[in-house]
């Protein structure tokens, strides 16, 4: 018995070829595509403008593999963490981050992660597989439904900052963004989307060559190679000089500044010397800095810096002309904050061991 193919894995061109083989008019492909992405259909029965015979024929050859919400947790600050169950029973986590001015979905691009950053709970999981574009798309749709239900507002922003390294799933991630931003999909502006990477230089260069319209954030966390090597093994093959070249290329091709994400760890990267190194690195590049407070994970290897050291650090940056914002973490009480996504629900633990 052959396994049915997921209909949503087909591009519009592939759908047009399919209907040509079925001796159907080409406009049927556009109708199907509209049902799949603009109307978010998850069954052929919903496609009411197709004949029953055609729907039956499609049902015989294709299937849907929709993502479902298996569990949600609500934080004291209104943040919602969602365990998203995939068709093969793997689970990823997505987060709704509500603020007065925006509704942000933090979504995942891989099941687990292969990069082993020391401060990140996801990095302690094995990477099981990449997500498909439709699975990434579904997370956005489902979090949007939760935003409208919980806060009576739709999503305004999307950040690819959940589980996994987006640039190690390049094609599916960009395909998902195409569908999210397309008028025949969700129609969201690419300027409302930010992709966060640990720093895969050759793929940052490729983003520039592809002239992407969305925003790029790079998890920096140290502006010297020795310290960055300690906490982010990827730096051994993608050091600061290599990343600077890629970021410069990205800016020259897109005109978009890169945002450096910098988690301030107590007594590790929070001194004025660290601030000086960061300022000097930023001055070479078209960039800005988001300072992020550390969110503890189970191993306790790092601690959050003190308020006085944080103020001194940020004051140094701003006095040296660096665009700098301090981001307060949301959802820490439900392990939904930056670096805390580790699939602690029971279903996910079974699948990621």
TIVO-764612 format. One line per 3 residues: number of its first residue (from 1); for each residue x, y, z of N, C-alpha, C, O. Coordinates in steps of 0.1 Angstrom, whole numbers, plus 5000, padded with zeros to 4 digits. Layout:
BEGIN
NUM> X/Y/Z/X/Y/Z/X/Y/Z/X/Y/Z ~ ...
***
This chain:
BEGIN
1> 5009/4988/5000/5000/5000/5000/5009/5012/5000/5017/5014/5009 ~ 5007/5021/4990/5016/5033/4989/5011/5044/4999/4999/5045/5002 ~ 5021/5052/5004/5018/5062/5013/5013/5075/5006/5020/5079/4996
4> 5002/5080/5010/4997/5092/5003/5006/5104/5005/5012/5106/5016 ~ 5008/5112/4995/5016/5124/4996/5008/5136/5002/4996/5137/5000 ~ 5014/5144/5011/5008/5156/5016/5005/5166/5005/5014/5170/4999
7> 4993/5169/5003/4989/5178/4992/4996/5192/4994/4998/5199/4984 ~ 4998/5196/5006/5004/5209/5009/5019/5209/5006/5025/5220/5007 ~ 5025/5198/5003/5039/5198/4999/5041/5202/4984/5052/5204/4979
10> 5030/5204/4977/5030/5207/4963/5030/5222/4961/5022/5229/4967 ~ 5038/5227/4952/5038/5241/4948/5026/5244/4938/5020/5234/4934 ~ 5024/5256/4936/5013/5260/4926/5016/5254/4912/5007/5249/4905
13> 5029/5255/4908/5033/5249/4895/5031/5234/4895/5026/5228/4885 ~ 5034/5227/4906/5032/5213/4907/5017/5209/4907/5013/5199/4901 ~ 5009/5218/4913/4994/5215/4913/4989/5217/4898/4981/5209/4894
16> 4994/5227/4891/4990/5229/4877/4994/5217/4869/4986/5213/4860 ~ 5006/5211/4871/5010/5199/4864/5001/5188/4867/4997/5180/4858 ~ 4997/5186/4880/4989/5176/4884/4975/5176/4877/4970/5166/4872
19> 4969/5188/4877/4956/5189/4870/4956/5187/4855/4947/5183/4849 ~ 4968/5191/4850/4969/5188/4836/4969/5173/4833/4963/5168/4823 ~ 4976/5165/4842/4976/5151/4841/4962/5145/4843/4959/5134/4837
22> 4954/5151/4851/4941/5147/4854/4931/5152/4844/4919/5149/4845 ~ 4936/5159/4834/4927/5164/4824/4917/5174/4829/4905/5174/4825 ~ 4921/5182/4839/4913/5192/4845/4917/5206/4841/4929/5207/4838
25> 4908/5215/4841/4913/5229/4837/4923/5235/4847/4922/5231/4859 ~ 4932/5243/4842/4943/5248/4850/4939/5256/4862/4945/5257/4872 ~ 4927/5263/4860/4922/5272/4871/4919/5264/4884/4919/5269/4895
28> 4918/5250/4883/4915/5242/4895/4927/5243/4904/4926/5242/4916 ~ 4939/5244/4898/4951/5244/4907/4951/5257/4916/4954/5256/4928 ~ 4947/5268/4910/4946/5280/4918/4935/5279/4929/4937/5284/4940
31> 4924/5273/4925/4913/5271/4935/4918/5262/4947/4916/5266/4959 ~ 4925/5251/4944/4931/5243/4955/4941/5251/4963/4941/5250/4975 ~ 4950/5258/4956/4960/5265/4963/4954/5276/4973/4959/5278/4984
34> 4943/5282/4968/4936/5291/4977/4930/5285/4989/4931/5290/5000 ~ 4924/5273/4987/4919/5265/4998/4930/5262/5008/4928/5262/5020 ~ 4941/5258/5003/4952/5253/5012/4958/5264/5021/4961/5262/5032
37> 4960/5276/5015/4968/5286/5022/4960/5298/5026/4961/5302/5037 ~ 4951/5303/5017/4944/5315/5021/4932/5311/5031/4929/5318/5041 ~ 4925/5300/5028/4914/5295/5036/4918/5285/5046/4910/5281/5054
40> 4930/5280/5046/4936/5271/5055/4927/5258/5057/4925/5253/5068 ~ 4923/5253/5046/4915/5240/5046/4924/5229/5051/4936/5228/5047 ~ 4918/5219/5058/4926/5207/5063/4919/5195/5058/4922/5184/5063
43> 4909/5196/5049/4903/5184/5043/4898/5188/5029/4895/5199/5027 ~ 4896/5178/5020/4891/5180/5007/4876/5183/5008/4870/5190/4999 ~ 4869/5178/5018/4855/5181/5019/4851/5195/5021/4840/5200/5017
46> 4861/5203/5026/4859/5217/5027/4859/5225/5014/4854/5236/5013 ~ 4864/5219/5004/4866/5226/4991/4853/5225/4983/4852/5217/4973 ~ 4844/5234/4987/4830/5233/4982/4828/5236/4967/4818/5233/4961
49> 4838/5244/4961/4837/5247/4947/4843/5237/4938/4844/5239/4926 ~ 4847/5225/4943/4852/5214/4935/4841/5203/4935/4834/5202/4944 ~ 4840/5196/4924/4830/5186/4923/4833/5174/4932/4845/5173/4937
52> 4823/5167/4936/4825/5156/4945/4834/5146/4939/4842/5139/4947 ~ 4833/5143/4926/4842/5134/4919/4856/5138/4920/4865/5129/4923 ~ 4859/5151/4919/4873/5155/4919/4878/5154/4934/4890/5151/4936
55> 4870/5158/4943/4874/5157/4957/4877/5142/4961/4887/5140/4968 ~ 4869/5133/4956/4871/5119/4959/4885/5114/4952/4892/5107/4958 ~ 4887/5119/4940/4899/5116/4933/4912/5121/4941/4921/5114/4942
58> 4911/5133/4946/4922/5139/4953/4924/5131/4966/4935/5129/4971 ~ 4913/5128/4973/4913/5120/4985/4920/5107/4984/4927/5103/4993 ~ 4919/5101/4972/4925/5088/4970/4940/5089/4968/4948/5079/4971
61> 4945/5101/4964/4959/5102/4961/4967/5110/4971/4979/5109/4973 ~ 4960/5119/4979/4967/5128/4987/4961/5128/5001/4950/5123/5004 ~ 4969/5134/5011/4964/5135/5024/4968/5149/5030/4975/5157/5023
64> 4963/5152/5042/4967/5164/5049/4974/5160/5062/4971/5149/5068 ~ 4984/5167/5066/4991/5164/5078/4991/5177/5087/5002/5182/5090 ~ 4980/5181/5091/4979/5193/5099/4985/5192/5113/4985/5182/5119
67> 4990/5203/5118/4995/5204/5131/4983/5207/5140/4974/5214/5137 ~ 4984/5201/5152/4973/5204/5162/4979/5208/5175/4991/5205/5179 ~ 4971/5216/5183/4976/5220/5196/4972/5209/5206/4961/5206/5209
70> 4983/5203/5212/4980/5192/5222/4979/5197/5236/4974/5191/5245 ~ 4985/5209/5239/4985/5214/5253/4989/5229/5252/4997/5233/5244 ~ 4983/5237/5261/4987/5251/5263/4989/5254/5278/4983/5247/5286
73> 4998/5263/5280/5001/5268/5294/5000/5284/5293/5005/5290/5284 ~ 4993/5289/5303/4991/5304/5304/5000/5310/5315/4999/5305/5326 ~ 5008/5319/5311/5017/5326/5321/5009/5337/5328/4999/5341/5324
76> 5015/5341/5340/5009/5352/5347/5009/5365/5339/5001/5374/5342 ~ 5018/5366/5329/5019/5379/5322/5011/5378/5309/5012/5387/5300 ~ 5003/5367/5307/4995/5366/5295/5001/5358/5284/4995/5354/5274
79> 5014/5355/5285/5021/5346/5275/5015/5332/5275/5011/5327/5285 ~ 5013/5327/5263/5008/5313/5261/5018/5305/5254/5023/5308/5243 ~ 5021/5294/5261/5030/5284/5254/5022/5272/5249/5013/5267/5256
82> 5024/5268/5237/5017/5258/5230/5025/5246/5226/5036/5248/5220 ~ 5021/5234/5230/5027/5222/5225/5020/5218/5213/5008/5215/5213 ~ 5028/5218/5201/5022/5216/5188/5025/5201/5184/5037/5198/5182
85> 5015/5193/5182/5017/5179/5179/5017/5178/5163/5008/5183/5156 ~ 5028/5171/5158/5029/5169/5144/5023/5156/5140/5020/5148/5148 ~ 5022/5154/5127/5015/5142/5122/5022/5129/5126/5016/5118/5127
88> 5035/5129/5128/5043/5117/5132/5045/5117/5147/5054/5109/5152 ~ 5037/5124/5155/5037/5124/5169/5049/5132/5176/5049/5132/5188 ~ 5058/5137/5168/5067/5146/5174/5060/5159/5179/5049/5162/5174
91> 5066/5166/5188/5060/5178/5194/5071/5190/5193/5082/5188/5197 ~ 5066/5201/5189/5074/5213/5190/5066/5224/5199/5054/5222/5201 ~ 5073/5234/5203/5066/5244/5211/5066/5258/5203/5076/5262/5197
94> 5055/5264/5204/5053/5278/5199/5048/5287/5211/5042/5282/5220 ~ 5050/5299/5210/5047/5308/5221/5040/5321/5215/5044/5327/5205 ~ 5029/5325/5222/5022/5337/5219/5027/5347/5229/5025/5345/5241
97> 5033/5359/5225/5038/5369/5234/5029/5381/5232/5031/5389/5222 ~ 5020/5384/5241/5011/5396/5239/5017/5408/5246/5022/5408/5258 ~ 5016/5419/5239/5019/5432/5245/5008/5442/5240/5001/5439/5231
100> 5008/5454/5246/4997/5463/5243/4999/5467/5228/4989/5469/5221 ~ 5011/5468/5223/5013/5474/5210/5014/5463/5199/5014/5466/5187 ~ 5016/5450/5203/5018/5440/5193/5014/5426/5199/5014/5424/5211
103> 5011/5417/5190/5009/5403/5193/5019/5395/5185/5019/5394/5172 ~ 5028/5388/5192/5040/5381/5185/5039/5366/5187/5036/5361/5198 ~ 5041/5359/5176/5042/5344/5176/5056/5341/5175/5063/5345/5165
106> 5061/5333/5184/5075/5327/5184/5073/5313/5179/5067/5305/5187 ~ 5079/5310/5168/5076/5296/5162/5089/5289/5160/5100/5294/5159 ~ 5087/5275/5159/5099/5266/5158/5101/5262/5143/5091/5262/5135
109> 5113/5258/5140/5117/5254/5127/5122/5240/5126/5124/5234/5115 ~ 5126/5234/5138/5131/5221/5138/5125/5214/5150/5121/5220/5160 ~ 5125/5200/5150/5122/5192/5162/5135/5190/5169/5143/5182/5164
112> 5137/5197/5180/5150/5197/5187/5160/5206/5180/5155/5215/5173 ~ 5172/5204/5183/5183/5213/5177/5196/5206/5178/5198/5197/5186 ~ 5205/5210/5168/5218/5203/5168/5230/5212/5172/5241/5208/5171
115> 5227/5224/5177/5238/5234/5179/5243/5234/5193/5254/5240/5195 ~ 5237/5229/5203/5242/5227/5217/5247/5240/5223/5257/5239/5230 ~ 5240/5251/5221/5244/5263/5228/5242/5261/5243/5231/5256/5247
118> 5252/5265/5251/5251/5261/5266/5240/5267/5274/5236/5261/5284 ~ 5236/5278/5270/5226/5286/5277/5211/5283/5273/5202/5288/5279 ~ 5210/5274/5263/5197/5271/5257/5192/5257/5260/5199/5248/5258
121> 5179/5256/5266/5174/5243/5269/5171/5235/5257/5173/5223/5257 ~ 5167/5241/5246/5165/5234/5233/5177/5227/5228/5177/5216/5223 ~ 5189/5233/5230/5201/5228/5226/5205/5215/5233/5215/5208/5229
124> 5198/5212/5244/5201/5199/5251/5193/5188/5245/5194/5176/5250 ~ 5184/5191/5236/5176/5180/5229/5183/5176/5217/5191/5183/5211 ~ 5181/5164/5212/5185/5159/5199/5177/5165/5188/5165/5168/5190
127> 5184/5168/5177/5176/5172/5165/5170/5160/5159/5178/5151/5154 ~ 5157/5159/5158/5150/5148/5152/5148/5149/5138/5150/5140/5130 ~ 5143/5161/5134/5141/5164/5119/5137/5179/5118/5134/5186/5127
130> 5138/5183/5105/5134/5196/5101/5118/5197/5100/5112/5186/5097 ~ 5113/5208/5102/5098/5210/5100/5096/5213/5085/5104/5220/5079 ~ 5085/5209/5080/5081/5213/5066/5075/5227/5067/5071/5232/5077
133> 5074/5233/5055/5069/5247/5054/5054/5247/5059/5051/5257/5066 ~ 5046/5237/5056/5032/5237/5061/5031/5236/5076/5022/5241/5082 ~ 5041/5229/5082/5041/5227/5097/5045/5240/5104/5039/5244/5114
136> 5053/5248/5097/5057/5261/5103/5045/5271/5101/5042/5278/5110 ~ 5039/5270/5089/5027/5278/5086/5016/5276/5096/5010/5285/5101 ~ 5014/5263/5099/5003/5259/5108/5005/5265/5122/4995/5269/5128
139> 5017/5265/5126/5020/5271/5140/5015/5286/5140/5009/5290/5150 ~ 5018/5293/5129/5014/5307/5129/4998/5308/5129/4993/5316/5136 ~ 4992/5300/5121/4977/5300/5121/4971/5297/5134/4962/5303/5139
142> 4976/5286/5141/4971/5282/5154/4974/5293/5165/4965/5295/5173 ~ 4986/5299/5165/4988/5309/5175/4980/5321/5172/4976/5328/5182 ~ 4977/5324/5160/4969/5335/5156/4954/5333/5161/4948/5342/5166
145> 4950/5321/5160/4936/5318/5166/4936/5320/5181/4926/5325/5186 ~ 4947/5316/5188/4947/5318/5202/4948/5333/5206/4941/5337/5215 ~ 4955/5340/5198/4956/5355/5200/4943/5361/5199/4939/5370/5208
148> 4935/5358/5189/4922/5364/5187/4912/5359/5198/4904/5367/5202 ~ 4914/5347/5203/4905/5342/5213/4908/5348/5227/4899/5352/5234 ~ 4921/5348/5230/4925/5353/5243/4925/5368/5244/4922/5374/5255
151> 4929/5375/5234/4932/5389/5235/4923/5397/5224/4925/5410/5224 ~ 4915/5391/5216/4907/5397/5206/4915/5406/5196/4910/5416/5191 ~ 4928/5401/5194/4936/5408/5185/4943/5397/5176/4947/5387/5182
154> 4945/5400/5163/4953/5390/5155/4968/5393/5157/4972/5402/5163 ~ 4976/5383/5152/4991/5385/5153/4995/5397/5145/4990/5400/5134 ~ 5005/5404/5150/5011/5415/5143/5025/5412/5139/5031/5418/5129
157> 5032/5403/5146/5046/5400/5143/5048/5385/5145/5041/5377/5152 ~ 5059/5380/5138/5063/5366/5139/5078/5366/5141/5085/5373/5133 ~ 5083/5358/5150/5098/5356/5152/5101/5341/5151/5095/5333/5157
160> 5111/5338/5142/5116/5325/5141/5127/5323/5152/5138/5323/5149 ~ 5122/5322/5164/5131/5321/5176/5128/5310/5185/5132/5309/5196 ~ 5119/5300/5180/5116/5289/5188/5126/5278/5187/5138/5281/5186
163> 5122/5266/5187/5131/5254/5187/5138/5253/5173/5131/5253/5163 ~ 5151/5251/5174/5158/5248/5161/5165/5260/5156/5163/5271/5160 ~ 5174/5257/5146/5182/5267/5139/5175/5269/5125/5177/5260/5116
166> 5169/5281/5123/5161/5282/5110/5170/5281/5098/5166/5276/5087 ~ 5183/5286/5098/5191/5285/5086/5196/5272/5083/5203/5270/5073 ~ 5194/5262/5092/5198/5248/5089/5185/5241/5083/5185/5229/5081
169> 5175/5248/5081/5163/5243/5074/5158/5254/5064/5147/5258/5064 ~ 5168/5258/5056/5167/5271/5048/5155/5271/5039/5147/5280/5039 ~ 5154/5260/5031/5144/5260/5020/5130/5260/5026/5121/5267/5021
172> 5127/5252/5036/5114/5251/5042/5110/5264/5049/5099/5268/5049 ~ 5120/5269/5056/5117/5282/5063/5114/5293/5054/5104/5300/5056 ~ 5122/5295/5043/5118/5305/5033/5105/5302/5026/5098/5312/5023
175> 5102/5290/5024/5089/5286/5017/5078/5290/5027/5068/5295/5022 ~ 5080/5288/5040/5069/5291/5049/5067/5306/5050/5056/5311/5051 ~ 5078/5314/5049/5077/5329/5049/5070/5333/5036/5062/5343/5037
178> 5073/5327/5025/5066/5330/5013/5051/5329/5014/5043/5337/5010 ~ 5047/5318/5021/5032/5315/5022/5026/5324/5032/5015/5328/5031 ~ 5034/5328/5043/5028/5337/5053/5027/5351/5047/5017/5358/5051
181> 5036/5355/5039/5035/5369/5033/5028/5370/5020/5024/5381/5017 ~ 5025/5359/5014/5018/5360/5001/5004/5365/5002/4997/5361/5012 ~ 4999/5373/4993/4984/5376/4993/4975/5364/4992/4964/5364/4997
184> 4981/5353/4986/4973/5341/4986/4975/5332/4998/4970/5321/4999 ~ 4982/5337/5008/4984/5330/5021/4978/5339/5032/4966/5342/5032 ~ 4987/5343/5041/4983/5351/5053/4984/5366/5050/4978/5374/5057
187> 4992/5370/5040/4993/5384/5036/5000/5393/5046/4997/5405/5046 ~ 5008/5387/5054/5016/5395/5064/5028/5402/5058/5034/5396/5049 ~ 5031/5414/5062/5043/5421/5057/5055/5414/5062/5056/5410/5073
190> 5065/5412/5053/5078/5406/5057/5085/5414/5067/5094/5409/5075 ~ 5083/5427/5068/5089/5435/5078/5084/5433/5092/5090/5437/5102 ~ 5073/5425/5093/5068/5421/5106/5074/5407/5110/5070/5401/5120
193> 5083/5402/5102/5089/5389/5105/5104/5390/5108/5111/5397/5100 ~ 5108/5383/5118/5123/5383/5121/5128/5369/5122/5122/5360/5129 ~ 5138/5366/5115/5145/5353/5116/5157/5354/5125/5165/5363/5122
196> 5158/5346/5135/5169/5346/5144/5178/5334/5142/5174/5322/5141 ~ 5191/5336/5140/5201/5326/5138/5212/5326/5148/5216/5337/5153 ~ 5218/5314/5151/5230/5314/5159/5242/5318/5152/5253/5320/5158
199> 5241/5319/5139/5252/5324/5131/5258/5314/5121/5269/5309/5123 ~ 5250/5311/5110/5255/5302/5100/5259/5311/5088/5250/5315/5080 ~ 5272/5315/5087/5276/5326/5079/5272/5324/5064/5267/5333/5058
202> 5275/5312/5059/5272/5310/5044/5257/5311/5041/5253/5315/5030 ~ 5248/5308/5051/5234/5309/5048/5230/5324/5050/5220/5328/5044 ~ 5236/5331/5059/5234/5346/5060/5237/5352/5046/5230/5361/5041
205> 5248/5348/5041/5252/5353/5027/5242/5350/5017/5238/5358/5008 ~ 5236/5338/5018/5226/5333/5008/5213/5341/5010/5206/5344/5000 ~ 5210/5345/5023/5198/5354/5025/5200/5367/5017/5190/5372/5011
208> 5212/5372/5018/5215/5384/5010/5213/5382/4996/5207/5391/4989 ~ 5219/5372/4990/5218/5369/4976/5203/5367/4972/5200/5371/4961 ~ 5195/5361/4981/5181/5360/4978/5173/5372/4980/5161/5373/4977
211> 5180/5383/4985/5174/5396/4987/5161/5395/4995/5150/5400/4991 ~ 5161/5388/5006/5149/5386/5015/5145/5400/5020/5153/5409/5022 ~ 5132/5401/5023/5126/5413/5028/5124/5413/5043/5120/5423/5049
214> 5126/5402/5050/5123/5401/5064/5135/5405/5072/5146/5408/5066 ~ 5134/5406/5085/5145/5411/5094/5153/5399/5098/5149/5387/5099 ~ 5166/5402/5101/5176/5392/5106/5181/5396/5120/5185/5407/5122
217> 5180/5386/5129/5186/5387/5142/5197/5377/5144/5195/5365/5139 ~ 5208/5380/5150/5219/5371/5152/5222/5370/5167/5224/5380/5174 ~ 5221/5357/5172/5224/5355/5187/5239/5356/5189/5247/5347/5185
220> 5244/5367/5194/5258/5370/5195/5263/5366/5209/5271/5356/5210 ~ 5259/5373/5220/5262/5369/5234/5276/5370/5238/5279/5369/5250 ~ 5285/5373/5229/5299/5376/5232/5306/5382/5220/5303/5377/5209
223> 5314/5392/5222/5320/5399/5210/5335/5396/5210/5343/5403/5204 ~ 5339/5385/5216/5352/5379/5213/5351/5364/5211/5343/5358/5217 ~ 5360/5359/5203/5358/5345/5199/5360/5335/5210/5354/5325/5210
226> 5369/5338/5219/5372/5329/5230/5360/5326/5239/5356/5315/5242 ~ 5353/5337/5242/5341/5336/5251/5329/5329/5243/5322/5321/5248 ~ 5328/5334/5230/5317/5329/5222/5319/5314/5219/5309/5306/5219
229> 5331/5309/5218/5334/5295/5216/5329/5287/5228/5324/5276/5226 ~ 5331/5293/5240/5327/5286/5252/5312/5283/5253/5308/5272/5258 ~ 5304/5292/5248/5290/5290/5250/5282/5286/5237/5271/5281/5238
232> 5289/5288/5226/5282/5285/5213/5293/5278/5204/5300/5285/5197 ~ 5293/5265/5204/5303/5258/5196/5302/5261/5181/5312/5259/5174 ~ 5291/5266/5176/5291/5270/5162/5301/5281/5158/5305/5282/5147
235> 5305/5289/5168/5315/5299/5166/5328/5294/5161/5336/5301/5155 ~ 5331/5281/5164/5344/5276/5160/5345/5275/5145/5357/5275/5140 ~ 5334/5274/5138/5334/5273/5124/5328/5285/5117/5328/5287/5105
238> 5322/5294/5126/5316/5306/5121/5320/5318/5130/5312/5323/5138 ~ 5333/5321/5130/5338/5331/5140/5333/5345/5137/5326/5348/5127 ~ 5337/5354/5145/5332/5368/5145/5336/5375/5132/5328/5382/5126
241> 5348/5373/5127/5352/5379/5114/5344/5374/5103/5340/5381/5094 ~ 5342/5360/5102/5334/5354/5092/5320/5359/5092/5314/5362/5081 ~ 5314/5360/5104/5300/5365/5105/5299/5380/5101/5290/5384/5095
244> 5309/5388/5104/5309/5402/5100/5309/5403/5085/5302/5412/5080 ~ 5317/5395/5078/5316/5395/5063/5303/5392/5058/5298/5398/5049 ~ 5297/5382/5064/5283/5377/5059/5273/5388/5062/5264/5391/5054
247> 5274/5394/5074/5264/5405/5078/5265/5417/5069/5255/5423/5065 ~ 5278/5420/5065/5280/5432/5056/5274/5429/5042/5268/5437/5036 ~ 5276/5416/5038/5271/5412/5025/5255/5413/5025/5249/5418/5016
250> 5249/5408/5036/5235/5408/5038/5230/5423/5037/5220/5425/5031 ~ 5236/5432/5044/5232/5446/5044/5233/5452/5030/5224/5459/5026 ~ 5244/5449/5024/5246/5455/5010/5236/5450/5000/5232/5458/4991
253> 5231/5438/5002/5221/5432/4993/5207/5436/4996/5199/5437/4987 ~ 5204/5438/5009/5190/5440/5014/5187/5454/5019/5176/5458/5020 ~ 5198/5461/5024/5196/5474/5031/5190/5472/5045/5185/5482/5050
256> 5190/5460/5051/5184/5458/5064/5195/5456/5074/5204/5448/5072 ~ 5194/5464/5085/5203/5462/5096/5201/5449/5103/5190/5444/5104 ~ 5212/5442/5108/5211/5430/5116/5209/5434/5131/5216/5444/5135
259> 5200/5428/5138/5199/5430/5152/5208/5419/5160/5206/5407/5157 ~ 5217/5423/5168/5224/5414/5176/5217/5412/5189/5213/5421/5197 ~ 5214/5399/5192/5208/5395/5205/5219/5392/5215/5228/5384/5212
262> 5219/5398/5226/5230/5397/5236/5224/5394/5250/5219/5403/5256 ~ 5224/5381/5254/5220/5377/5267/5232/5381/5277/5243/5377/5275 ~ 5228/5388/5288/5239/5392/5297/5239/5382/5309/5230/5382/5317
265> 5251/5375/5309/5253/5365/5320/5261/5371/5331/5271/5378/5328 ~ 5258/5368/5343/5265/5374/5355/5279/5369/5355/5282/5357/5354 ~ 5289/5378/5356/5303/5375/5357/5309/5367/5345/5319/5361/5346
268> 5302/5368/5334/5307/5361/5322/5309/5371/5310/5320/5372/5304 ~ 5299/5378/5307/5299/5387/5296/5293/5401/5299/5288/5407/5290 ~ 5293/5405/5311/5286/5417/5316/5295/5428/5321/5290/5437/5327
271> 5308/5427/5318/5317/5438/5323/5318/5449/5313/5313/5448/5302 ~ 5324/5460/5317/5325/5471/5308/5335/5467/5297/5334/5473/5286 ~ 5344/5458/5299/5353/5453/5289/5345/5446/5278/5347/5448/5266
274> 5335/5438/5283/5326/5431/5273/5318/5441/5265/5316/5439/5253 ~ 5313/5452/5272/5306/5462/5265/5314/5469/5255/5309/5472/5244 ~ 5327/5472/5258/5336/5478/5249/5338/5469/5236/5338/5474/5225
277> 5340/5456/5238/5342/5447/5227/5329/5447/5218/5330/5447/5206 ~ 5317/5447/5225/5305/5447/5217/5303/5460/5209/5299/5459/5198 ~ 5306/5471/5216/5305/5484/5209/5314/5484/5197/5311/5489/5186
280> 5327/5480/5198/5336/5480/5187/5332/5471/5176/5334/5475/5164 ~ 5326/5460/5179/5321/5451/5169/5309/5457/5161/5309/5456/5149 ~ 5300/5463/5169/5289/5469/5162/5292/5481/5153/5286/5483/5143
283> 5303/5488/5157/5307/5500/5149/5311/5496/5135/5311/5505/5126 ~ 5315/5484/5133/5320/5479/5120/5308/5476/5111/5310/5475/5099 ~ 5296/5474/5117/5285/5469/5109/5273/5477/5111/5271/5484/5121
286> 5264/5476/5101/5251/5483/5102/5242/5474/5111/5237/5463/5106 ~ 5241/5478/5123/5234/5469/5133/5228/5476/5145/5230/5488/5146 ~ 5221/5469/5153/5216/5474/5165/5216/5462/5175/5218/5451/5171
289> 5214/5465/5188/5215/5455/5198/5203/5454/5207/5197/5464/5211 ~ 5198/5441/5209/5188/5438/5219/5194/5431/5230/5200/5420/5229 ~ 5194/5438/5242/5199/5431/5254/5188/5423/5260/5177/5428/5262
292> 5191/5410/5263/5181/5401/5268/5185/5396/5281/5196/5391/5283 ~ 5176/5396/5291/5179/5391/5304/5179/5376/5303/5171/5369/5296 ~ 5188/5370/5311/5190/5355/5311/5178/5348/5317/5174/5353/5328
295> 5173/5338/5311/5162/5330/5317/5168/5316/5321/5172/5308/5313 ~ 5168/5313/5334/5175/5301/5339/5169/5289/5333/5157/5288/5331 ~ 5178/5279/5331/5174/5265/5327/5178/5256/5338/5185/5260/5347
298> 5175/5243/5336/5177/5234/5347/5191/5232/5352/5193/5229/5364 ~ 5201/5233/5343/5215/5230/5348/5221/5241/5357/5231/5238/5364 ~ 5216/5253/5357/5221/5263/5366/5235/5268/5363/5241/5274/5372
301> 5240/5266/5351/5254/5270/5348/5256/5285/5348/5267/5290/5352 ~ 5245/5292/5344/5246/5306/5343/5236/5313/5352/5226/5307/5356 ~ 5239/5326/5355/5230/5333/5363/5227/5347/5357/5235/5352/5348
304> 5216/5353/5360/5212/5366/5355/5221/5376/5361/5224/5376/5373 ~ 5225/5386/5354/5234/5397/5359/5226/5406/5368/5213/5405/5369 ~ 5233/5414/5376/5226/5423/5385/5221/5436/5377/5225/5439/5366
307> 5212/5443/5384/5206/5455/5377/5216/5465/5375/5216/5472/5365 ~ 5226/5467/5385/5236/5478/5383/5245/5475/5372/5249/5484/5365 ~ 5249/5462/5371/5259/5458/5360/5252/5459/5346/5258/5463/5336
310> 5239/5456/5346/5231/5457/5334/5230/5472/5329/5232/5475/5317 ~ 5228/5481/5339/5227/5495/5336/5240/5501/5331/5240/5508/5321 ~ 5251/5497/5337/5264/5502/5333/5267/5497/5319/5273/5504/5311
313> 5264/5484/5317/5266/5478/5303/5259/5486/5292/5265/5490/5282 ~ 5246/5488/5294/5238/5495/5284/5241/5509/5283/5241/5515/5272 ~ 5245/5516/5294/5249/5530/5294/5262/5531/5285/5263/5541/5278
316> 5271/5522/5287/5283/5523/5279/5280/5522/5264/5285/5529/5256 ~ 5271/5513/5260/5268/5511/5246/5261/5524/5241/5265/5528/5230 ~ 5251/5529/5248/5244/5541/5242/5253/5553/5242/5252/5561/5233
319> 5262/5554/5252/5272/5566/5251/5282/5565/5240/5288/5575/5236 ~ 5283/5553/5234/5292/5551/5223/5284/5550/5210/5289/5545/5200 ~ 5272/5555/5210/5264/5556/5198/5258/5543/5193/5254/5543/5181
322> 5257/5533/5201/5251/5520/5197/5236/5520/5200/5232/5523/5211 ~ 5228/5517/5190/5213/5516/5192/5211/5503/5200/5215/5492/5196 ~ 5205/5505/5212/5204/5495/5222/5191/5495/5229/5186/5505/5233
325> 5184/5483/5229/5172/5481/5236/5173/5470/5246/5179/5460/5243 ~ 5167/5471/5258/5167/5460/5268/5153/5453/5266/5143/5460/5268 ~ 5153/5440/5264/5141/5433/5262/5138/5425/5275/5146/5417/5279
328> 5127/5427/5281/5122/5420/5293/5116/5407/5288/5109/5406/5279 ~ 5120/5396/5295/5115/5383/5291/5100/5381/5296/5096/5387/5306 ~ 5093/5373/5288/5079/5370/5291/5078/5355/5292/5085/5348/5285
331> 5069/5351/5301/5065/5337/5302/5075/5328/5309/5076/5316/5307 ~ 5084/5334/5318/5094/5326/5325/5088/5316/5334/5093/5305/5336 ~ 5076/5319/5340/5070/5310/5350/5065/5297/5343/5062/5288/5350
334> 5063/5297/5330/5059/5285/5323/5070/5280/5314/5067/5272/5304 ~ 5082/5284/5316/5094/5280/5307/5091/5283/5293/5094/5275/5284 ~ 5086/5295/5290/5083/5299/5276/5092/5310/5272/5090/5315/5260
337> 5101/5315/5280/5109/5326/5276/5121/5322/5268/5123/5310/5265 ~ 5128/5332/5263/5140/5329/5254/5149/5319/5260/5154/5321/5271 ~ 5152/5308/5252/5161/5298/5257/5156/5287/5265/5163/5278/5269
340> 5143/5288/5269/5137/5279/5278/5129/5267/5271/5124/5258/5278 ~ 5127/5268/5258/5118/5258/5252/5125/5244/5252/5135/5242/5245 ~ 5119/5235/5259/5126/5222/5260/5116/5210/5261/5119/5199/5265
343> 5103/5213/5256/5093/5202/5255/5092/5195/5269/5095/5183/5269 ~ 5088/5202/5279/5086/5196/5292/5073/5189/5294/5071/5182/5304 ~ 5064/5191/5284/5051/5183/5286/5054/5169/5283/5063/5165/5276
346> 5046/5160/5289/5048/5146/5289/5048/5140/5275/5057/5131/5272 ~ 5040/5144/5267/5039/5139/5253/5052/5141/5246/5057/5132/5239 ~ 5057/5153/5247/5070/5157/5240/5082/5149/5246/5090/5145/5238
349> 5082/5147/5259/5093/5139/5265/5094/5125/5259/5105/5120/5257 ~ 5083/5119/5257/5083/5106/5251/5089/5105/5237/5096/5096/5234 ~ 5086/5116/5229/5091/5116/5215/5105/5121/5213/5111/5117/5203
352> 5110/5128/5223/5124/5134/5221/5135/5127/5228/5146/5132/5228 ~ 5132/5116/5235/5142/5109/5242/5152/5103/5232/5161/5096/5237
***
